[in-house]
Amino acid sequence: MAMTLRLTPTEDETLARLARQFRMSKNQAAAQAIDLAAPKRDHAEFVQRATARLLVRYGGLLERLAEV
């Protein structure tokens, strides 16, 4: 389902900066921000999903650090 997100210029720049930092689209950055900010019924599942995202992003770095 699609929706239009109306942002102020400042909010749009903040979203654009997040998207650049995480190398994703503004749409993906907004969706992740909503997901992270929403109350969680099952904290363990939230931690598992967050850890999986971080491992995808930093897994190679962690492996290289383990070799040092």
C-alpha angles and dihedrals in degrees: 000000000000130000138176116243114206113203135176114245089257093051090047091052091048090051091047090051091051091048091051093047092051095037095236139113121277087246091056091045092052092047092050092047090053091047092050094046097046118098112260124224092194112037093184091058090048091052091047093052092045091049091049090053091049093047091053090052100039104020094107092049092050091051092051091048091051089058093057 
